[in-house]
Amino acid sequence: MSKETKHTSISTLGEFGLIDRLTKNIQLKNDSSVLGVGDDAAILDYRNKQIVVTSDLLTEGIHFNLMYVPLKHLGYKSVAVNLSDIYAMNATPKQITISIAISSKFSVEAMDELYEGIYLACERYGVDLVGGDTTSSLTGLTISITAIGEVEKDDIVKRSGARANDLLCVSGDLGGAYMGLQLLERENEVFKVNENMKPQLSGYDYILERQLKPEPRADIIAAFKKMGIKPSSMIDISDGLSSEIMHLCKNSGVGCSLFEDKVPMDLQTKQMAEELNINPLVAALNGGEDYELLFTLPLDDYEKIKNDPDFTIIGHMTEASEGINLVTTVGSAIPLQAQGWNHGK
């Protein structure tokens, strides 16, 4: 006989009781976290460092579907995607605040599961949870996270520093998160028709993890320091490669040549794309949620990265007058279109 899952109504605890339950085991790790949860505001001390701050909002039905997204994974991902923005500034995340709006369909145990993922991400990346808020919702679950990081003033990397002839580089591979989402959506539609049909997910662990549990590239920032590299510009890939290239070009006042045959993609990404009759390049250019780092480097740094498996040179920056182009395998230059994921659709 299966054991029934405990379902405790949040109303039995109340707002402050829930906050106490979810934050009672917090232990601060960073010296800059002077005071965390428990007062009207957190106290942070960064001394002579520059502070970088970013916020992100995740809404049920727009950014995630709880039919196939486990709450623990959602908690982890909600932290990870914010930390990615901090790393994209060449900075180190130190603190986060979390605010949630929850409807009556969620139990205390469900919130425990969500926060289990949140704390797992905090532990993995050495981040302190120092505050936030909870409130009621009539429509489901909304998560708002603010991430705070530190960086030496001379180490900050913005979107605006790219110059003509800089190398355009990317970490990891692209399109996997989008193809993982397409797989989950397909199996969810099958489930709606036949609840007894088991999801066909075997063999696609990598792209599923890319969608459900993305990892911000802290290792790339560490690699930069070890190799003595400072990118001239950088951005994380949340809305698709094409959109992010457009951002770098706009902010830096340059053009770009992106080479189709250089865009890195995993075998599972290509296999799933073929199965669903999708061009894998479209997934890489427009899919989003890869949370890799897109950056530019001066030509002088070529020797430092040319044999590093974590980096791929996918193009170069040009004068703005040359435009932003995708160079096909046959050598044709096609204006690049920014068709990244639009959460407002």
Secondary structure, DSSP 8 states (H G I E B T S, - for coil): --------BGGGTHHHHHHHHHHTT-----TTEEE-TTSSS-EE--TTSEEEEEEEEEEBTTTB-TTTS-HHHHHHHHHHHHHHHHHTTT-EEEEEEEEEEE-TT-BHHHHHHHHHHHHHHHHHHT-EEEEEEEEE-SSS-EEEEEEEEEE-GGG---TT---TT-EEEEES-SSHHHHHHHHHHHHHHHHHH-TTS----TT-HHHHHHHHS----HHHHHHHHHHT---SEEEE-SS-HHHHHHHHHHHHT-EEEEEGGG----HHHHHHHHHTT--HHHHHHH------EEEEE-GGGHHHHTT-TTEEEEEEEE-GGG-EEEE-TTS-EEE-------TT-
